[in-house]
Amino acid sequence: MKKFWKNANGRLKFGLIMTAFFLILGFVVFYIPHTNPFPNNIRSKNLAPSLEHFFGTTSQGQDIFWLLIEAIHNSLMIGFIVALLGTVVGVFVGLVAGFVGGTLDRVLMVITDTFVVIPSLPVLILMTSLMKGSNSTVILMALVLAMFAWAWPSRQIRSMALTLKERDFIHTAKFSGEGTVQIVVTEILPFALTWSLSNFMNATLSAIGSESSLAVLGLSPANLVSLGNMIQWARNYNAIMAGRWNWILPPILATVLLFVGLFMLITGYNDYMSMKRGR
């Protein structure tokens, strides 16, 4: 770790620190016992920041600090689930298509290209609009966003499989009697792990951005506490016009800092790996 930290560039260090900060908020502070912040009218309304309510309360009597912690948790969960599904499915489909080739490759690529060319925004707007009045969950929202998260990774990883399938060690594995899935998982997948990690981080950022954008447009499920929905709720109840900056600024600043941290982490990690390969 000392060697890694010494060789890491400034962007990677900053991204790691910012990401770790939000992970602590979303997955450590979140589990500190506290009252559910989402129900309305169980606390006094429009309270100023204090030791009891760090960011005060909303006009609906919600504790802003704990609402923000839950929003960070849910937004990160959505990002991680979408990134995990998109990366795993995309990498597996791309590797199998590129390695096997033939009819299977053509069928898988037709399906992949279909999801690539379909405009995702109208479909996501339709799906989230149908979910808006229901009791949606983080997992359901993540599954909707993951519908389009695997296609591009599949296309990109397929080209890697096409170059690796002609290597000598792959032919040796075939002659040794290893099956297709075994070769893909044990022989080819290790070469794609670095790329997969980079894609995972990028997909996390993209998923959080998509959910936040839909929420700010008023298209995210109303019962889902997320960073985007916190901003939307503050707008709906005129927090800006009322000068309630302790309500509107925390989710905006958290979203900006989370995006900056993830972006710096991705670009810093890519530069770090390029430097390692150049040695």
C-alpha positions as CSV (number, residue, x, y, z in Angstrom):
1,M,0.0,0.0,0.0
2,K,2.9,2.4,0.8
3,K,4.4,1.8,-2.7
4,F,1.0,2.2,-4.3
5,W,0.3,5.5,-2.5
6,K,3.8,6.7,-3.3
7,N,3.4,6.0,-7.0
8,A,-0.2,7.2,-7.2
9,N,-0.8,10.5,-9.0
10,G,-2.6,13.5,-7.3
11,R,-5.9,12.8,-9.0
12,L,-6.0,9.2,-7.9
13,K,-5.2,10.2,-4.3
14,F,-7.9,12.9,-4.3
15,G,-10.4,10.5,-5.9
16,L,-9.7,7.8,-3.3
17,I,-10.0,10.2,-0.4
18,M,-13.3,11.6,-1.7
19,T,-14.8,8.2,-2.6
20,A,-13.8,6.8,0.8
21,F,-15.4,9.8,2.5
22,F,-18.7,9.1,0.8
23,L,-18.5,5.4,1.4
24,I,-18.1,6.1,5.1
25,L,-21.1,8.3,5.0
26,G,-23.2,5.9,3.0
27,F,-22.2,2.6,4.6
28,V,-20.9,3.4,8.1
29,V,-22.7,6.5,9.3
30,F,-25.9,5.2,7.7
31,Y,-26.0,2.3,10.1
32,I,-25.7,4.4,13.2
33,P,-29.1,4.0,14.9
34,H,-31.4,6.9,14.1
35,T,-35.1,7.6,13.4
36,N,-36.3,7.1,9.9
37,P,-36.0,10.6,8.3
38,F,-38.4,10.1,5.4
39,P,-41.9,10.3,7.1
40,N,-43.4,13.8,7.2
41,N,-44.5,15.9,10.2
42,I,-42.9,13.9,13.0
43,R,-40.5,16.7,13.9
44,S,-40.8,20.5,14.1
45,K,-40.7,22.2,10.7
46,N,-38.1,24.6,9.3
47,L,-35.7,24.2,12.2
48,A,-32.3,25.9,11.9
49,P,-29.1,23.7,12.1
50,S,-28.3,22.6,15.7
51,L,-26.6,19.8,17.6
52,E,-29.9,17.9,17.5
53,H,-30.5,18.4,13.8
54,F,-27.1,19.1,12.1
55,F,-28.6,20.6,8.9
56,G,-32.0,21.5,10.4
57,T,-35.3,20.2,9.2
58,T,-37.4,20.6,6.1
59,S,-40.8,22.3,5.7
60,Q,-42.2,18.8,6.0
61,G,-40.4,18.1,9.3
62,Q,-37.7,15.8,7.9
63,D,-34.2,15.8,9.4
64,I,-32.0,17.0,6.5
65,F,-28.8,15.4,7.7
66,W,-30.1,11.9,8.0
67,L,-32.1,12.4,4.8
68,L,-28.9,13.2,3.1
69,I,-27.1,10.2,4.6
70,E,-29.9,7.9,3.3
71,A,-29.8,9.6,-0.1
72,I,-26.0,9.0,-0.4
73,H,-26.5,5.4,0.7
74,N,-29.3,4.8,-1.9
75,S,-27.5,6.6,-4.7
76,L,-24.3,4.7,-4.1
77,M,-26.3,1.4,-3.9
78,I,-28.0,2.2,-7.3
79,G,-24.6,3.0,-8.8
80,F,-22.9,-0.1,-7.5
81,I,-25.7,-2.5,-8.5
82,V,-25.9,-1.0,-12.0
83,A,-22.2,-1.1,-12.4
84,L,-21.9,-4.7,-11.2
85,L,-24.7,-6.0,-13.4
86,G,-23.5,-4.0,-16.4
87,T,-19.9,-5.0,-16.0
88,V,-20.4,-8.7,-15.3
89,V,-23.0,-9.2,-18.0
90,G,-21.2,-7.1,-20.5
91,V,-17.8,-8.7,-19.9
92,F,-19.2,-12.2,-20.0
93,V,-21.2,-11.6,-23.2
94,G,-18.3,-9.9,-24.9
95,L,-15.8,-12.5,-24.0
96,V,-18.0,-15.4,-25.0
97,A,-19.0,-13.7,-28.3
98,G,-15.4,-12.9,-29.2
99,F,-13.9,-16.2,-28.2
100,V,-16.6,-18.6,-29.7
101,G,-17.3,-16.6,-32.8
102,G,-19.6,-17.9,-35.6
103,T,-23.3,-17.9,-35.2
104,L,-23.3,-17.3,-31.4
105,D,-21.1,-14.2,-32.0
106,R,-23.5,-12.8,-34.6
107,V,-26.6,-13.5,-32.5
108,L,-25.1,-11.9,-29.3
109,M,-23.8,-8.9,-31.3
110,V,-27.2,-8.3,-32.9
111,I,-28.7,-8.2,-29.4
112,T,-25.9,-6.0,-28.1
113,D,-26.2,-3.6,-31.1
114,T,-29.9,-3.4,-30.6
115,F,-29.4,-2.1,-27.0
116,V,-26.7,0.2,-28.2
117,V,-28.8,2.0,-30.8
118,I,-32.0,2.2,-28.8
119,P,-32.2,5.7,-27.3
120,S,-32.0,4.9,-23.6
121,L,-33.4,8.2,-22.3
122,P,-37.0,7.8,-23.6
123,V,-37.2,4.2,-22.4
124,L,-35.9,5.2,-19.0
125,I,-38.3,8.1,-18.8
126,L,-41.2,5.7,-19.7
127,M,-40.1,3.1,-17.1
128,T,-39.5,5.5,-14.3
129,S,-42.9,7.2,-15.1
130,L,-44.6,3.9,-14.6
131,M,-42.8,3.4,-11.3
132,K,-43.4,6.9,-10.1
133,G,-46.6,6.2,-8.2
134,S,-45.5,2.8,-6.9
135,N,-43.5,1.7,-3.8
136,S,-40.2,1.4,-5.8
137,T,-37.0,0.0,-4.3
138,V,-33.4,0.7,-4.8
139,I,-33.0,-2.7,-6.5
140,L,-35.9,-2.1,-8.9
141,M,-34.5,1.3,-9.9
142,A,-31.1,-0.2,-10.4
143,L,-32.5,-3.0,-12.6
144,V,-34.2,-0.4,-14.8
145,L,-31.0,1.6,-15.3
146,A,-29.0,-1.6,-15.8
147,M,-31.0,-2.5,-18.9
148,F,-28.6,-0.4,-21.0
149,A,-25.5,-0.6,-18.9
150,W,-24.1,-3.8,-20.4
151,A,-24.1,-3.2,-24.1
152,W,-21.1,-0.9,-24.6
153,P,-18.9,-2.9,-22.3
154,S,-19.8,-6.0,-24.2
155,R,-18.8,-4.4,-27.5
156,Q,-15.5,-3.2,-26.1
157,I,-14.5,-6.4,-24.4
158,R,-15.3,-8.5,-27.5
159,S,-12.4,-6.8,-29.3
160,M,-10.1,-7.9,-26.5
161,A,-11.3,-11.4,-26.8
162,L,-10.7,-11.5,-30.6
163,T,-7.1,-10.6,-30.1
164,L,-6.5,-13.0,-27.2
165,K,-8.1,-16.1,-28.8
166,E,-5.3,-16.6,-31.2
167,R,-2.5,-16.5,-28.5
168,D,-0.5,-19.7,-28.0
169,F,-1.7,-20.2,-24.4
170,I,-5.3,-20.3,-25.6
171,H,-4.5,-23.1,-28.1
172,T,-2.6,-24.9,-25.3
173,A,-5.7,-24.7,-23.1
174,K,-7.9,-26.1,-25.9
175,F,-5.6,-29.0,-26.5
176,S,-5.6,-29.7,-22.7
177,G,-9.3,-30.3,-22.9
178,E,-10.6,-27.1,-21.2
179,G,-14.1,-26.1,-22.1
180,T,-15.2,-22.8,-23.6
181,V,-16.5,-21.3,-20.3
182,Q,-13.4,-22.5,-18.4
183,I,-11.0,-20.9,-20.9
184,V,-13.0,-17.7,-20.9
185,V,-13.0,-17.5,-17.1
186,T,-9.5,-18.8,-16.3
187,E,-7.4,-17.8,-19.3
188,I,-9.0,-14.6,-20.9
189,L,-10.9,-13.0,-18.0
190,P,-7.7,-12.1,-16.0
191,F,-6.5,-9.9,-18.9
192,A,-9.8,-8.0,-18.7
193,L,-9.9,-7.4,-14.9
194,T,-8.1,-4.1,-15.1
195,W,-10.4,-2.8,-17.8
196,S,-13.4,-4.2,-15.9
197,L,-12.5,-2.3,-12.8
198,S,-12.2,1.0,-14.8
199,N,-15.5,0.3,-16.4
200,F,-17.1,-0.5,-13.0
201,M,-16.1,2.9,-11.7
202,N,-17.3,4.7,-14.8
203,A,-20.6,2.8,-14.8
204,T,-21.1,3.8,-11.2
205,L,-20.7,7.4,-12.0
206,S,-23.0,7.1,-15.1
207,A,-25.7,5.3,-13.1
208,I,-25.8,7.9,-10.3
209,G,-25.9,10.7,-12.9
210,S,-28.8,9.0,-14.8
211,E,-30.8,8.5,-11.6
212,S,-30.1,12.1,-10.4
213,S,-31.1,13.6,-13.8
214,L,-34.4,11.6,-13.9
215,A,-35.1,12.7,-10.3
216,V,-34.5,16.4,-10.9
217,L,-36.9,16.1,-13.8
218,G,-39.5,14.7,-11.4
219,L,-39.3,11.2,-13.0
220,S,-37.8,9.2,-10.2
221,P,-40.1,7.2,-7.8
222,A,-41.5,9.6,-5.1
223,N,-40.7,7.2,-2.2
224,L,-37.0,6.7,-3.2
225,V,-34.7,8.8,-1.1
226,S,-31.8,9.7,-3.4
227,L,-29.6,12.8,-4.0
228,G,-31.6,13.7,-7.1
229,N,-34.9,13.4,-5.3
230,M,-33.6,15.5,-2.4
231,I,-32.9,18.3,-4.9
232,Q,-36.3,17.8,-6.5
233,W,-38.1,17.9,-3.2
234,A,-36.3,21.1,-2.2
235,R,-37.4,22.7,-5.5
236,N,-41.0,21.5,-5.1
237,Y,-41.3,23.2,-1.7
238,N,-39.6,26.4,-2.8
239,A,-36.5,26.0,-0.6
240,I,-34.6,28.4,-2.8
241,M,-37.3,31.1,-2.8
242,A,-37.6,30.7,1.0
243,G,-33.9,31.0,1.5
244,R,-33.6,27.6,3.0
245,W,-30.0,27.0,1.9
246,N,-29.4,24.5,4.6
247,W,-32.0,22.3,2.7
248,I,-31.0,22.8,-0.9
249,L,-27.2,23.1,-0.7
250,P,-26.3,19.8,1.1
251,P,-27.6,17.4,-1.7
252,I,-26.3,19.7,-4.4
253,L,-22.8,19.9,-2.9
254,A,-22.8,16.1,-2.1
255,T,-23.7,15.3,-5.7
256,V,-21.0,17.6,-7.1
257,L,-18.3,16.3,-4.7
258,L,-19.3,12.7,-5.3
259,F,-19.1,13.2,-9.1
260,V,-15.8,15.0,-8.9
261,G,-14.4,12.3,-6.6
262,L,-15.5,9.4,-8.9
263,F,-14.2,11.3,-12.0
264,M,-10.8,11.9,-10.4
265,L,-10.7,8.3,-9.2
266,I,-11.4,7.0,-12.7
267,T,-9.0,9.3,-14.6
268,G,-6.3,8.9,-11.9
269,Y,-6.6,5.2,-12.0
270,N,-6.3,5.0,-15.8
271,D,-3.2,7.2,-15.7
272,Y,-1.7,5.1,-12.9
273,M,-2.3,1.9,-14.9
274,S,-0.8,3.5,-18.1
275,M,2.3,4.5,-16.1
276,K,2.6,0.9,-14.8
277,R,2.3,-0.6,-18.3
278,G,5.0,1.9,-19.5
279,R,7.5,0.7,-17.1
